[in-house]
Amino acid sequence: MRGTRRALVVVGALLVGGRASAQGYGLNEMSSCSIARGFATTATPCDDGSYIHWNPAAGTQLRGKVLGVGGTGISIDGAFTQDRTRQRFDAQVPVQVPPHLFASYRYSPRVALGLGVYVPYGLTSEWGEDFPGRFIARRATLQAITAQPTVSIDLIPGQFAIGAGVVINRTAVGLEQAIDLSSTTARAAQGATPAVTFGQLGVPAGTEFARANIDGNAFGYGFNVGARWTPDAAWSVGARYLSRVDVAIDGGDARFRQVSTGLVLPRNNPLGAPGGTTIDQLVAPQFAGTGALTAQSASATIALPDQLSVGVAYTGVANTTLSADVIRFGWQAFETLPLDFANAATPDRELIEDYAASWSVRGGAERRYSNGWIVRGGLSWTQSPAPDATVTPLLPDMDRRNYSVGLGIPLSGLGTRWRLDASYLFVDTDGRRGRVVERMARTETADQLNGGVYTLRAHIASLTLRAAW
C-alpha cells in the first residue's frame, strides 16, 4: 500500500535532520558561553570545557581541573500558512531542555584530558490534528546523546597545539504520522486491469484512515580533530574537522492503528462490494495477519555530514576577546536515502532529499571585568542545506540569523573559580515556501509541490555552572 510506504519512509527522513550544527535538527546550544559568543569559538573556545566539541586542541589553554554543567531551554515558534485557504496552522512544539556536561583535566603542562557528554542534535516537530501536512509528519522527535573522550597536546608550548576525540553518538527517533486513504490501493491490478486507488474512486485527499507510530535508535561513531596556533600574544587561529558519522537504524519499530473514516459504499459501487459496506471494513484486513499495516520493522543507513571550521580570535584589547568563524557542512553527501522494509507487502523505497553543502558565518565578543563579571555578545548566519523541494513539516528548514547576549556571573563567596554563565539567543528567519505533500519523483518540482509558507523563530535561554580548581 502506498500509504504504508509514506508512513515508513519518514523513519529515515527524521534522522536526516540530525546533524547540521545550527541547521536542521542540529544544536549548537551546548554551552552558555558559546551561545552568547555566537558560536565563534574555534580559535579560542570558552573556558568551561566546551572546547571538547568546538576545538579539541584548546584543552591545554585551561589550568588544573574545569567542570561545566548546565542545560538549554529551546522554545520554537513556527507556523504554516496554506496558499489555497490562507489558513494558518501553528506548530505545537513543547519546550526542549537538552543538557550538557564537560570535564577537563590538565594532566601535565603539555597534555590535557577531557570528556564531554552533550546533545548535538535533538528537537521536536509537532503540529495539530487538523494540520494538512500530518500525512508527512504530525509529530517527530529526535534526541542524540554524544560522549566524546578527548586529548589535547601542546606540540610547541604556548604556540601550537593539536587535539582529537572519539565521537560516540546514540540517536533515538520517533514519528507519529497520519496515512491518507485517497492514495491507498482499493483494488489490486488483475491481468490487464490497472490498480485503483480510493482517490480515483472519489475519496478526497486528506482522508485519514490510519495513524502510524515509528521508533528507532542506533549508535554511530566518528572523530573530532583540531589544531590551534598562537603566533603572538594577541592572535590565535584554530581549525577543526568533525568526521562524517554513519548511523544505521536496523530494525526500527513501526506500529499502526486504524482510524474510522465513517465512509459507506453505495449500491453498485466500482469495488463490487454490497451496498452499505463501510470503507473501514474493506481496509481492516490490512491491520491483521500479513497485512501492510501490521507491526513491522524498517532499516536505513544515514550519512551525517562532516564539518570543517576555521576561526580567528584577537585579544589585543585588554580583557577582551573578539572572534570569527567560518564553517562548511558537507550535506552534499545526503542525496538519497534507501529504506528496507521487513514486510513483503510494503515495497522498499528511496527517499529523495538532494541536500547541498552549506555554510555558516559567526562572530562574537567577550569583555571581562575586574570584579569577575563577563559580558558577551554574538551574531551568526547559517545557510540551509535543504533545496526548495525539501521544505516539509518534518523539517521546514531555512536560512537563519542568530542574535545572542550573555553574562558570566561570579558566585558570591565562592571566588572567581565558581561562575554561572547565562545566555539568550534569538533565531530569526524570513520564512520559506514549502510543501505538505510527499515528493515521489525528481520530476516533481518545488513549484508543483509547495503549497504554502513556513515561518520559524526561536527563543533560547541557557545556564552553565562553571567550576575550576
C-alpha positions as CSV (number, residue, x, y, z in Angstrom):
1,M,0.0,0.0,0.0
2,R,1.4,3.4,-1.0
3,G,0.1,4.9,2.2
4,T,2.2,2.4,4.2
5,R,5.3,3.4,2.3
6,R,4.6,7.0,3.1
7,A,4.4,6.2,6.8
8,L,7.7,4.3,6.9
9,V,9.7,6.4,4.6
10,V,9.9,9.2,7.2
11,V,12.0,7.0,9.6
12,G,15.0,7.9,7.5
13,A,13.9,11.5,6.9
14,L,13.7,12.1,10.6
15,L,17.3,11.1,11.0
16,V,18.5,13.3,8.2
17,G,17.9,16.5,10.1
18,G,20.1,15.2,12.8
19,R,23.5,16.7,12.1
20,A,23.9,20.2,10.8
21,S,25.1,22.4,13.7
22,A,22.5,25.2,13.6
23,Q,20.8,23.6,10.6
24,G,18.1,21.0,10.6
25,Y,17.7,19.4,14.0
26,G,21.3,20.2,14.8
27,L,22.0,22.0,18.0
28,N,24.9,24.3,18.9
29,E,23.3,25.1,22.3
30,M,25.7,23.0,24.5
31,S,27.5,25.8,26.4
32,S,26.0,29.1,27.6
33,C,29.3,30.9,27.0
34,S,29.5,29.6,23.4
35,I,25.9,30.6,22.7
36,A,26.5,34.1,23.9
37,R,29.6,34.4,21.7
38,G,27.6,33.5,18.6
39,F,29.3,30.0,18.5
40,A,32.5,31.7,17.2
41,T,34.8,29.5,19.3
42,T,37.2,27.6,17.0
43,A,40.3,29.7,17.7
44,T,39.6,30.5,21.4
45,P,36.9,28.3,22.9
46,C,35.2,29.2,26.2
47,D,36.9,28.3,29.5
48,D,34.1,25.9,30.6
49,G,35.4,22.8,28.9
50,S,33.3,23.0,25.8
51,Y,36.4,23.1,23.7
52,I,35.9,19.3,23.6
53,H,33.3,19.9,20.9
54,W,34.4,23.2,19.4
55,N,38.1,22.5,19.1
56,P,39.8,19.6,20.8
57,A,43.2,21.3,20.6
58,A,42.3,24.0,23.0
59,G,42.4,21.9,26.2
60,T,45.9,23.0,27.1
61,Q,44.9,26.6,27.5
62,L,42.9,25.7,30.7
63,R,44.7,25.2,34.0
64,G,44.0,22.4,36.5
65,K,40.5,20.9,36.5
66,V,37.5,22.5,34.9
67,L,33.9,21.4,35.0
68,G,31.0,22.9,33.1
69,V,27.4,21.6,33.6
70,G,24.1,23.0,32.6
71,G,21.1,23.0,30.3
72,T,19.4,25.0,27.5
73,G,15.7,25.7,27.1
74,I,14.6,25.9,23.4
75,S,11.2,27.4,22.6
76,I,10.1,27.2,18.9
77,D,7.5,29.5,17.3
78,G,6.6,28.1,13.9
79,A,3.6,28.1,11.5
80,F,2.4,27.1,8.1
81,T,0.1,29.3,6.0
82,Q,-1.7,27.5,3.2
83,D,-1.9,29.2,-0.2
84,R,-5.3,27.8,-1.2
85,T,-7.2,28.6,2.0
86,R,-5.0,31.2,3.6
87,Q,-5.4,29.3,6.8
88,R,-2.6,29.5,9.3
89,F,-1.6,26.3,11.2
90,D,0.6,26.9,14.3
91,A,3.2,24.4,15.3
92,Q,2.7,23.0,18.8
93,V,6.3,22.2,19.8
94,P,6.9,21.8,23.5
95,V,10.0,23.4,25.1
96,Q,13.0,21.2,25.0
97,V,15.9,21.3,27.5
98,P,19.0,19.4,26.3
99,P,21.7,19.1,29.0
100,H,25.5,19.5,28.6
101,L,28.5,18.4,30.8
102,F,32.2,19.0,30.1
103,A,35.1,18.0,32.3
104,S,38.7,18.9,31.6
105,Y,42.0,18.0,33.4
106,R,45.4,19.5,32.7
107,Y,47.3,16.2,33.1
108,S,50.7,17.8,32.6
109,P,52.0,21.2,31.3
110,R,51.6,20.0,27.7
111,V,48.7,17.4,27.9
112,A,45.0,17.9,28.8
113,L,42.4,15.2,29.0
114,G,38.7,15.9,28.6
115,L,35.2,14.2,28.4
116,G,32.1,15.8,27.0
117,V,28.5,14.5,27.3
118,Y,26.1,16.7,25.3
119,V,23.2,16.7,22.8
120,P,24.4,18.0,19.4
121,Y,21.0,17.2,17.8
122,G,17.5,16.9,19.2
123,L,14.4,18.9,18.6
124,T,10.6,18.1,18.3
125,S,8.4,18.9,15.4
126,E,4.7,18.8,16.3
127,W,1.5,20.0,14.6
128,G,-2.2,20.0,15.3
129,E,-4.6,17.1,14.5
130,D,-6.1,19.1,11.6
131,F,-2.8,20.1,10.0
132,P,-2.8,19.1,6.3
133,G,0.9,18.1,6.5
134,R,0.2,15.5,9.2
135,F,0.4,12.8,6.4
136,I,4.2,13.6,6.2
137,A,4.6,14.2,10.0
138,R,2.3,15.2,12.8
139,R,4.9,14.7,15.5
140,A,8.6,13.9,15.1
141,T,11.3,13.7,17.8
142,L,15.0,13.2,17.6
143,Q,17.4,13.0,20.6
144,A,21.1,12.3,20.2
145,I,23.4,11.9,23.1
146,T,27.1,12.2,22.4
147,A,30.0,11.2,24.6
148,Q,33.4,12.4,23.5
149,P,36.7,11.5,25.3
150,T,39.4,13.9,24.2
151,V,43.1,14.5,24.5
152,S,44.9,17.8,23.8
153,I,48.7,18.1,23.3
154,D,50.9,21.2,23.2
155,L,53.4,20.4,20.4
156,I,55.1,23.8,20.7
157,P,54.4,25.1,24.2
158,G,52.3,28.2,24.2
159,Q,52.2,28.3,20.3
160,F,50.9,25.2,18.6
161,A,48.6,22.5,19.9
162,I,46.6,19.6,18.5
163,G,43.8,17.6,19.8
164,A,41.5,14.7,19.0
165,G,38.4,12.9,20.3
166,V,36.3,9.9,19.6
167,V,32.6,10.7,19.0
168,I,30.2,8.1,20.3
169,N,26.6,9.0,19.4
170,R,23.4,7.4,20.3
171,T,20.4,8.7,18.3
172,A,16.8,7.9,19.2
173,V,13.9,8.9,16.8
174,G,10.2,8.8,16.9
175,L,7.4,9.7,14.5
176,E,3.6,10.0,14.5
177,Q,2.1,10.2,11.1
178,A,-1.4,10.0,9.5
179,I,-2.0,7.8,6.5
180,D,-4.1,9.1,3.6
181,L,-6.9,6.8,2.3
182,S,-7.0,8.5,-1.1
183,S,-3.5,7.3,-2.0
184,T,-4.1,3.8,-0.8
185,T,-4.9,0.9,-3.2
186,A,-8.6,0.0,-3.3
187,R,-8.3,-2.8,-5.9
188,A,-5.1,-4.5,-6.9
189,A,-4.2,-4.9,-10.6
190,Q,-5.5,-8.2,-12.1
191,G,-4.5,-9.0,-15.6
192,A,-5.0,-6.0,-17.8
193,T,-7.0,-4.2,-15.2
194,P,-4.9,-1.4,-13.5
195,A,-4.7,-0.9,-9.8
196,V,-7.2,1.6,-8.5
197,T,-6.8,3.9,-5.5
198,F,-9.6,5.2,-3.3
199,G,-8.8,8.6,-4.6
200,Q,-9.7,7.5,-8.1
201,L,-13.0,6.3,-6.7
202,G,-13.8,9.7,-5.3
203,V,-12.4,9.7,-1.8
204,P,-10.9,13.2,-1.2
205,A,-7.3,13.7,-0.5
206,G,-6.6,14.1,3.2
207,T,-9.0,11.4,4.4
208,E,-7.2,9.8,7.3
209,F,-7.8,6.1,7.9
210,A,-4.7,5.1,9.9
211,R,-2.1,6.5,12.2
212,A,1.5,5.3,12.3
213,N,3.9,5.5,15.2
214,I,7.5,4.7,14.5
215,D,10.5,4.5,16.8
216,G,14.1,3.5,16.3
217,N,17.6,4.1,17.7
218,A,21.2,3.3,16.8
219,F,24.8,4.1,17.6
220,G,27.2,6.0,15.3
221,Y,30.9,6.6,15.6
222,G,33.3,9.2,14.3
223,F,36.1,11.5,15.3
224,N,36.8,15.2,16.1
225,V,40.2,16.7,15.5
226,G,41.6,20.2,15.8
227,A,44.6,22.4,15.8
228,R,45.3,25.8,17.4
229,W,48.1,28.2,16.6
230,T,49.0,31.3,18.6
231,P,51.6,33.3,16.6
232,D,51.7,36.0,19.3
233,A,50.0,37.2,22.5
234,A,47.2,38.9,20.6
235,W,46.2,36.5,17.9
236,S,45.1,32.8,17.7
237,V,44.0,30.7,14.8
238,G,42.1,27.5,15.0
239,A,40.8,24.7,12.7
240,R,38.6,21.8,13.5
241,Y,37.3,18.8,11.5
242,L,34.4,16.7,12.6
243,S,34.1,13.5,10.6
244,R,31.1,12.1,8.8
245,V,29.1,9.7,11.1
246,D,27.1,6.8,9.7
247,V,24.1,5.9,11.7
248,A,22.5,2.6,10.9
249,I,18.9,2.2,12.1
250,D,18.4,-1.6,11.9
251,G,15.0,-2.9,13.0
252,G,13.1,0.3,13.7
253,D,9.7,-0.4,15.3
254,A,6.6,0.6,13.3
255,R,3.1,0.3,14.7
256,F,-0.3,1.2,13.2
257,R,-3.8,1.8,14.4
258,Q,-7.0,2.1,12.4
259,V,-8.9,5.4,12.3
260,S,-12.6,5.4,11.4
261,T,-13.5,7.2,8.2
262,G,-17.3,7.0,8.5
263,L,-17.5,6.3,4.8
264,V,-20.1,3.9,3.4
265,L,-20.1,2.4,-0.1
266,P,-23.3,2.8,-2.2
267,R,-25.0,0.0,-4.1
268,N,-23.4,-0.9,-7.5
269,N,-20.1,0.6,-6.3
270,P,-16.9,0.0,-8.5
271,L,-15.4,-2.4,-6.0
272,G,-18.3,-4.8,-6.3
273,A,-18.9,-4.8,-2.5
274,P,-22.5,-5.0,-1.2
275,G,-24.2,-1.6,-0.7
276,G,-23.8,-0.4,2.9
277,T,-20.3,-1.8,3.3
278,T,-18.1,0.6,5.2
279,I,-14.6,1.6,4.0
280,D,-13.4,0.7,7.4
281,Q,-14.4,-2.9,6.8
282,L,-12.6,-3.0,3.5
283,V,-9.3,-1.8,4.9
284,A,-9.5,-3.7,8.2
285,P,-7.6,-6.8,6.8
286,Q,-4.5,-4.5,6.3
287,F,-4.2,-4.3,10.1
288,A,-4.1,-8.1,10.7
289,G,-2.1,-11.1,9.7
290,T,0.4,-10.2,7.0
291,G,-1.3,-7.0,6.0
292,A,0.8,-4.0,5.1
293,L,-0.3,-2.1,8.2
294,T,0.7,-4.7,10.8
295,A,3.6,-4.1,13.1
296,Q,6.9,-4.4,11.2
297,S,10.5,-3.1,11.1
298,A,12.4,-0.8,8.8
299,S,16.1,-0.3,8.3
300,A,18.1,2.6,6.9
301,T,21.7,4.0,7.0
302,I,22.2,7.7,7.3
303,A,25.3,9.6,6.4
304,L,25.6,12.5,8.9
305,P,27.8,15.1,7.1
306,D,31.3,16.2,8.1
307,Q,32.1,19.7,9.3
308,L,35.2,21.9,8.7
309,S,35.5,25.1,10.7
310,V,38.2,27.7,10.7
311,G,38.4,30.6,13.1
312,V,40.5,33.5,14.3
313,A,40.5,35.4,17.7
314,Y,42.0,38.7,18.8
315,T,42.8,39.5,22.4
316,G,45.0,42.7,21.8
317,V,42.4,44.8,23.6
318,A,42.8,44.4,27.4
319,N,40.3,41.8,28.9
320,T,38.6,41.5,25.5
321,T,38.2,38.6,23.1
322,L,36.9,39.1,19.5
323,S,36.4,36.1,17.4
324,A,35.1,35.0,14.0
325,D,34.4,31.6,12.4
326,V,33.5,30.1,9.0
327,I,32.1,26.6,8.9
328,R,31.3,24.3,5.9
329,F,28.9,21.4,6.3
330,G,29.2,18.5,3.9
331,W,25.5,18.0,3.4
332,Q,26.0,17.2,-0.3
333,A,26.7,13.6,0.9
334,F,23.0,13.3,1.5
335,E,21.3,12.9,-1.8
336,T,19.0,9.9,-1.4
337,L,18.0,7.6,1.4
338,P,17.3,3.9,0.6
339,L,14.9,2.2,3.0
340,D,14.3,-1.5,3.5
341,F,11.1,-2.9,5.0
342,A,10.6,-6.2,6.7
343,N,7.1,-6.8,5.5
344,A,7.0,-8.1,1.9
345,A,3.7,-6.3,1.4
346,T,5.5,-3.0,1.7
347,P,7.9,-2.2,-1.2
348,D,11.3,-0.9,-0.4
349,R,11.7,2.8,-1.1
350,E,14.2,5.5,-1.8
351,L,13.6,9.0,-0.3
352,I,14.8,12.0,-2.4
353,E,16.4,14.8,-0.5
354,D,19.1,16.3,-2.7
355,Y,20.7,18.4,0.1
356,A,23.7,20.6,-0.8
357,A,26.8,21.7,1.1
358,S,26.1,24.7,3.3
359,W,27.9,27.4,5.2
360,S,27.7,29.3,8.5
361,V,29.5,32.6,9.4
362,R,29.8,33.6,13.1
363,G,31.2,36.4,15.1
364,G,31.4,37.0,18.9
365,A,32.9,39.3,21.6
366,E,33.6,38.9,25.3
367,R,34.6,41.5,27.8
368,R,35.9,40.6,31.3
369,Y,35.8,43.0,34.3
370,S,38.0,43.2,37.4
371,N,35.1,42.2,39.7
372,G,34.7,38.9,37.9
373,W,31.7,39.7,35.7
374,I,31.8,38.9,32.0
375,V,29.7,40.4,29.2
376,R,29.3,38.6,25.9
377,G,27.5,39.1,22.6
378,G,27.4,37.4,19.2
379,L,25.9,37.2,15.7
380,S,25.8,34.3,13.2
381,W,24.2,33.4,10.0
382,T,23.5,29.8,8.8
383,Q,22.6,28.6,5.3
384,S,20.0,25.9,5.0
385,P,21.2,22.7,3.1
386,A,17.6,21.8,2.0
387,P,16.6,22.6,-1.6
388,D,13.2,24.3,-2.3
389,A,11.5,20.9,-2.9
390,T,12.5,19.5,0.5
391,V,10.9,22.0,2.9
392,T,8.4,19.9,4.8
393,P,6.6,19.8,8.2
394,L,9.1,17.3,9.3
395,L,11.8,19.8,8.9
396,P,10.9,23.2,7.4
397,D,14.5,24.3,7.2
398,M,15.5,27.8,6.1
399,D,18.4,30.2,6.4
400,R,18.7,31.5,10.0
401,R,20.0,34.7,11.7
402,N,21.1,34.3,15.3
403,Y,21.5,37.2,17.8
404,S,22.9,36.4,21.2
405,V,23.9,38.0,24.5
406,G,25.1,36.7,27.8
407,L,26.7,37.2,31.2
408,G,29.3,35.5,33.3
409,I,28.3,35.9,36.9
410,P,30.8,35.2,39.7
411,L,29.1,33.4,42.6
412,S,29.3,35.4,45.8
413,G,31.5,33.9,48.5
414,L,32.9,31.2,46.2
415,G,35.6,33.2,44.4
416,T,36.3,33.5,40.7
417,R,36.7,29.8,40.4
418,W,32.9,29.4,40.5
419,R,30.8,31.1,37.9
420,L,27.3,31.0,36.5
421,D,27.1,31.7,32.7
422,A,23.7,32.8,31.4
423,S,22.8,33.5,27.7
424,Y,19.9,34.3,25.5
425,L,19.7,33.6,21.7
426,F,17.0,34.8,19.3
427,V,16.7,32.9,16.0
428,D,15.1,34.9,13.2
429,T,14.2,33.9,9.6
430,D,12.4,35.3,6.6
431,G,10.2,32.3,6.2
432,R,10.2,29.9,3.3
433,R,7.8,28.2,0.8
434,G,7.3,24.5,1.4
435,R,5.1,21.5,0.9
436,V,2.6,19.4,2.9
437,V,2.6,16.5,0.3
438,E,5.2,13.8,-0.4
439,R,7.6,14.1,-3.3
440,M,7.5,10.9,-5.2
441,A,10.0,11.7,-8.1
442,R,12.6,14.2,-9.1
443,T,10.4,15.3,-11.9
444,E,8.1,16.8,-9.3
445,T,9.5,20.3,-8.7
446,A,9.1,22.8,-5.9
447,D,6.7,24.9,-8.0
448,Q,4.4,21.9,-8.4
449,L,4.6,20.7,-4.8
450,N,4.9,23.7,-2.5
451,G,1.6,24.9,-1.3
452,G,2.3,27.5,1.4
453,V,4.8,29.3,3.6
454,Y,6.6,28.1,6.7
455,T,7.8,30.6,9.3
456,L,10.2,29.9,12.1
457,R,11.5,31.8,15.1
458,A,13.1,30.5,18.3
459,H,13.9,31.8,21.8
460,I,16.8,30.0,23.5
461,A,17.9,30.5,27.1
462,S,20.9,28.7,28.7
463,L,22.6,28.3,32.1
464,T,26.0,26.7,32.7
465,L,27.7,26.3,36.1
466,R,31.4,26.5,35.7
467,A,33.9,25.4,38.3
468,A,37.7,25.3,38.3
469,W,40.2,24.1,40.8
